[in-house]
Amino acid sequence: MTDISVTWTPNQVRTLVQRLLRWFSQHARNLPWRHTRDPYALWIAEVMLQQTRVNTVIPYWQHWIQTIPDIPTLARTRQDQLRKLWAGLGYYRRLENLHRAAKLILKHHHGRFPDRYEDILALPGIGRYTAGAIASTAFNLPTPVVDGNVARVLSRLTGRPLRAPSAAAWSLATQLVQQAARHKPIPLQPLAPPGRPRSAPLCPPCSALNQSLMELGATVCLPAVPRCHDCPLQTLCTYRHSSQPDPAPTRNHIPTTPRHLRVYLVRHNGRWLLHQRPANQVNAGFWELPATETNHVQPHSGHFFTNLDPWFEPLPDQPGLRLTHHITRHRYLVEARFARLKQPWPGGRWLTPRQIQNRPLTRLTQKILHHLGVLPANPNAPLAPLQPNKKNLCLPRHTA
């Protein structure tokens, strides 16, 4: 599709930026990474947030920052330890890229996170959006960000269907963040200590502008039922005052036929049989229960074994469990059955519950072993809030 040309007058841009900054100052969510300007911590947050919900990321980010507080530590940490910290977040290629990038930063930037947009963009696993987000939040650079949320806000504002990759959407976002760069830092009132509104941390204007657009799309300008009455831009919004259909792009949901998966539960003398996924497969290095796809009408997904019948025989007198599990675009109907081992299974390892808890597990294996009581009931319960490092906080208002 040809890009749609959209322009705003300088006065329109000024008004939009003023309203967005004022709204964000009063309605920013109190997220833990908003209490820091540390580029490393913000980098970890942005990578974890890729295709992952905020509420899911919070406990993972807090645990990661407490365990691996800086780039040199990340570069030195073994892959199996990193997998254990990341287990359950999915999209494990992100973890590999983080490790590679930390080593490159140690080699080429003396262990300091680069402060130039071009250098950030050159790191493994970082695209235009993530580079812009880090550059603006950590260094207050006027670098735009456009994701699905931002594209939806811009589409409704202009009355034009603007998708995230479009040049028109990025051009509009650039106009806004460049105008924001002329403003002073803004106080984030929801982040102020209780009873101390004057101690609200200041957020640099480029960071605040980009985050306001993302926040507006995530909490107000929702895909299906936008909360227009809560929007600071409602009087300027073309869609709000139009009888035309919603211009915001919609996702193309491709219906998928569910795949059938059988997981074998084999235990002996208090130990469970698992195996570690090899280096050339998805989720390499993670541990999982033996599993095989049992519906061969569709092409094999490549995530699991094709046939385990020569090694495992289900036990008919022991009930199993059924659940649904999603891996990217695949939906699996899972049947977990207790079984016996007919002959030694190559690559299998007998592990005690303690050994299992100390290994990185695939999300499906986590689900099943939690249900069986082999793992703690809630391994991802939120940790105690971090005590922020004062040197990395947004500057208190009285020091500005």
Stockholm file with secondary structure:
# STOCKHOLM 1.0

chainA/1-400         MTDISVTWTPNQVRTLVQRLLRWFSQHARNLPWRHTRDPYALWIAEVMLQQTRVNTVIPYWQHWIQTIPDIPTLARTRQDQLRKLWAGLGYYRRLENLHRAAKLILKHHHGRFPDRYEDILALPGIGRYTAGAIASTAFNLPTPVVDGNVARVLSRLTGRPLRAPSAAAWSLATQLVQQAARHKPIPLQPLAPPGRPRSAPLCPPCSALNQSLMELGATVCLPAVPRCHDCPLQTLCTYRHSSQPDPAPTRNHIPTTPRHLRVYLVRHNGRWLLHQRPANQVNAGFWELPATETNHVQPHSGHFFTNLDPWFEPLPDQPGLRLTHHITRHRYLVEARFARLKQPWPGGRWLTPRQIQNRPLTRLTQKILHHLGVLPANPNAPLAPLQPNKKNLCLPRHTA
#=GR chainA/1-400 SS CCCCCCCCCHHHHHHHHHHHHHHHHHHCCCCGGGGCCCHHHHHHHHHHTTTSCHHHHHHHHHHHHHHSCSHHHHHHSCHHHHHHHHTTSCCTHHHHHHHHHHHHHHHHSTTSCCCSHHHHHTSTTCCHHHHHHHHHHHHCCCCCCCCHHHHHHHHHHHTSCCCTTCHHHHHHHHHHHHHHTTSCCEECGGGSCTTCGGGCBEECHHHHHHHHHHHHHHHTSCSSSCCGGGCTTGGGCTTTTCCSCCCSCCCCCCCCCCEEEEEEECEETTEEEEEECCTTSTTTTCEECCEEECCCSSCCCSSSBSCCTTTEEECTTSCCEEEEEEETTEEEEEEEEEEEESSCCTTEEEECHHHHHTSCBCHHHHHHHHHTTSSCSCTTCCCCCCCCCGGGSCCBGGGC
#=GC SS_cons         CCCCCCCCCHHHHHHHHHHHHHHHHHHCCCCGGGGCCCHHHHHHHHHHTTTSCHHHHHHHHHHHHHHSCSHHHHHHSCHHHHHHHHTTSCCTHHHHHHHHHHHHHHHHSTTSCCCSHHHHHTSTTCCHHHHHHHHHHHHCCCCCCCCHHHHHHHHHHHTSCCCTTCHHHHHHHHHHHHHHTTSCCEECGGGSCTTCGGGCBEECHHHHHHHHHHHHHHHTSCSSSCCGGGCTTGGGCTTTTCCSCCCSCCCCCCCCCCEEEEEEECEETTEEEEEECCTTSTTTTCEECCEEECCCSSCCCSSSBSCCTTTEEECTTSCCEEEEEEETTEEEEEEEEEEEESSCCTTEEEECHHHHHTSCBCHHHHHHHHHTTSSCSCTTCCCCCCCCCGGGSCCBGGGC
//
